[in-house]
Amino acid sequence: MKKFLYLLFSFTCISQVYAEEMILGEEYITEGMNIVFEIAPKDRVFPEGIYLPESETDIHIEMLINWSEDNESNSPAGGFIPYLDVFVEIINKSGANTKVRLTPHLNISDNFHYAQNIKLPGETDDTYDLIFEINPPDSDVLGIHYDWKKKYQHLVNKKTFKYHNLNFQQIAKATRR
């Protein structure tokens, strides 16, 4: 019985920790990368003045992208993949939309990831579609050595991921503190 109560308590605590984030999907791409798309409660992001203030934000969109265990490049598994050009288009079912660049962020729970505070193009209880676009870095942002170029050509091919009929009302009401 004690074991059962301990497991129940542990599960409840874990559920509460992760209940703050809405996982949209977990993807694997052939370049040996794992991706997690998620919606989190709005947050205060520094430096202020660069990022949308928490008071003007509905949700915080995140993309975690890391090398997989089986990546061909022998990059350290779990390592963050920097310098990508990442966008998300948010489309309200009424047709209003906005497209936002996700930029590198750093926090304690996710470490390095791409994210942005977002003001939704509609009400928080509306239904939305999200289209994530991942592009390789521009050539003036990341230098690629001859050996990598010969074997892989570039860091990643352009990828698009779509998630439909999403409602963010619960996550928009949540707070981090």
C-alpha positions as CSV (number, residue, x, y, z in Angstrom):
1,M,0.0,0.0,0.0
2,K,2.8,2.4,0.8
3,K,4.4,1.7,-2.5
4,F,1.1,2.5,-4.3
5,L,0.7,5.8,-2.4
6,Y,4.3,6.7,-3.1
7,L,3.7,6.0,-6.8
8,L,0.5,8.0,-6.8
9,F,2.1,10.9,-5.0
10,S,5.1,10.8,-7.4
11,F,2.8,10.7,-10.5
12,T,0.7,13.6,-9.1
13,C,3.9,15.7,-8.5
14,I,5.2,15.0,-12.0
15,S,1.9,15.8,-13.6
16,Q,1.8,19.1,-11.8
17,V,5.3,20.0,-13.0
18,Y,4.5,19.2,-16.6
19,A,0.9,20.4,-16.7
20,E,2.1,23.9,-17.3
21,E,3.2,23.1,-20.8
22,M,1.1,21.9,-23.7
23,I,3.1,19.5,-25.9
24,L,2.0,19.8,-29.5
25,G,4.2,17.1,-30.9
26,E,7.5,15.3,-30.8
27,E,9.2,14.9,-34.2
28,Y,12.3,13.2,-35.5
29,I,14.1,14.4,-38.6
30,T,16.5,12.3,-40.7
31,E,19.4,14.6,-40.0
32,G,19.4,12.9,-36.6
33,M,17.5,15.5,-34.6
34,N,14.7,15.3,-32.1
35,I,12.2,18.1,-31.9
36,V,9.6,19.0,-29.3
37,F,7.0,21.7,-30.0
38,E,5.2,23.1,-27.0
39,I,3.2,25.9,-25.7
40,A,4.0,27.3,-22.3
41,P,2.6,30.0,-20.1
42,K,3.8,33.5,-20.8
43,D,7.0,34.6,-19.2
44,R,9.2,37.5,-18.6
45,V,12.2,37.3,-21.0
46,F,15.3,39.4,-20.9
47,P,16.6,41.8,-22.1
48,E,13.4,43.7,-21.7
49,G,12.5,45.9,-24.6
50,I,13.6,43.2,-27.1
51,Y,11.0,40.6,-26.3
52,L,7.2,41.1,-25.9
53,P,6.5,42.0,-22.3
54,E,4.8,39.4,-20.2
55,S,1.8,41.7,-19.7
56,E,1.2,41.9,-23.5
57,T,1.7,38.1,-24.1
58,D,-0.9,35.4,-24.3
59,I,1.4,32.3,-24.7
60,H,5.0,31.4,-25.0
61,I,5.8,29.1,-28.0
62,E,8.8,26.9,-27.8
63,M,10.7,24.5,-30.0
64,L,13.4,22.2,-28.4
65,I,15.7,20.7,-30.9
66,N,18.6,18.4,-30.0
67,W,20.8,15.8,-31.6
68,S,19.4,12.3,-31.3
69,E,21.3,9.2,-30.1
70,D,21.6,7.9,-33.6
71,N,22.8,11.0,-35.5
72,E,25.3,10.2,-38.2
73,S,27.5,13.2,-37.4
74,N,28.5,11.8,-34.0
75,S,27.4,15.0,-32.4
76,P,26.8,14.7,-28.6
77,A,23.3,13.2,-28.1
78,G,21.0,15.7,-26.5
79,G,23.1,18.7,-27.6
80,F,21.2,21.8,-28.7
81,I,21.3,22.6,-32.4
82,P,22.0,26.3,-32.8
83,Y,21.8,28.9,-35.6
84,L,18.6,27.6,-37.2
85,D,16.1,30.1,-38.7
86,V,12.8,29.1,-37.1
87,F,9.4,30.7,-37.7
88,V,5.8,29.9,-36.5
89,E,2.7,31.1,-38.3
90,I,-0.4,31.3,-36.1
91,I,-3.6,31.2,-38.0
92,N,-6.9,31.9,-36.3
93,K,-9.9,30.0,-37.6
94,S,-11.5,33.4,-38.5
95,G,-8.5,34.0,-40.9
96,A,-6.4,36.4,-38.8
97,N,-2.8,35.3,-38.7
98,T,0.7,36.3,-37.5
99,K,4.1,35.0,-38.3
100,V,6.9,35.2,-35.7
101,R,10.6,34.2,-35.6
102,L,11.5,31.9,-32.7
103,T,14.9,33.0,-31.3
104,P,17.3,31.2,-29.0
105,H,16.3,31.3,-25.4
106,L,17.8,29.9,-22.2
107,N,16.0,28.7,-19.0
108,I,16.6,26.2,-16.3
109,S,14.0,23.6,-17.2
110,D,14.7,23.4,-21.0
111,N,18.2,24.9,-21.2
112,F,18.7,26.2,-24.8
113,H,15.7,26.2,-27.1
114,Y,13.9,28.4,-29.6
115,A,11.0,30.5,-28.3
116,Q,9.0,33.6,-28.3
117,N,6.3,35.4,-26.3
118,I,3.2,35.6,-28.5
119,K,0.1,37.8,-28.7
120,L,-2.5,35.6,-30.4
121,P,-4.2,37.1,-33.5
122,G,-7.6,36.6,-31.9
123,E,-9.1,35.5,-28.5
124,T,-7.4,33.0,-26.3
125,D,-10.5,30.7,-26.5
126,D,-10.4,30.7,-30.4
127,T,-9.2,27.7,-32.4
128,Y,-5.8,28.0,-34.1
129,D,-3.5,26.2,-36.6
130,L,0.2,26.5,-36.1
131,I,2.8,26.0,-38.9
132,F,6.4,25.7,-37.8
133,E,9.1,26.3,-40.4
134,I,12.7,25.3,-39.8
135,N,15.3,26.6,-42.2
136,P,19.1,26.0,-42.3
137,P,21.2,28.9,-41.1
138,D,22.1,31.6,-43.6
139,S,25.7,31.2,-45.0
140,D,26.8,34.4,-43.2
141,V,25.7,33.1,-39.8
142,L,27.3,29.6,-39.7
143,G,30.5,28.6,-41.4
144,I,30.6,25.0,-42.5
145,H,34.0,23.3,-42.9
146,Y,34.9,21.3,-46.0
147,D,34.5,17.9,-44.4
148,W,30.9,18.6,-43.2
149,K,29.9,20.2,-46.5
150,K,31.3,17.2,-48.5
151,K,29.4,14.7,-46.3
152,Y,26.1,16.6,-45.4
153,Q,25.9,19.7,-47.6
154,H,24.3,21.8,-44.8
155,L,23.1,21.5,-41.2
156,V,19.4,20.7,-41.9
157,N,17.0,20.7,-44.8
158,K,14.0,23.0,-44.7
159,K,11.2,21.4,-42.7
160,T,7.6,22.3,-42.0
161,F,5.4,20.9,-39.3
162,K,1.7,21.6,-38.9
163,Y,-0.6,21.3,-35.9
164,H,-4.4,22.0,-36.3
165,N,-7.4,22.9,-34.2
166,L,-5.6,24.0,-31.1
167,N,-7.1,25.9,-28.2
168,F,-4.8,27.8,-25.9
169,Q,-7.3,29.1,-23.4
170,Q,-6.1,27.0,-20.4
171,I,-2.4,27.7,-21.0
172,A,-3.1,31.4,-21.6
173,K,-4.7,31.6,-18.1
174,A,-1.7,29.7,-16.5
175,T,1.1,31.6,-14.8
176,R,4.7,30.6,-14.0
177,R,4.9,32.4,-10.7
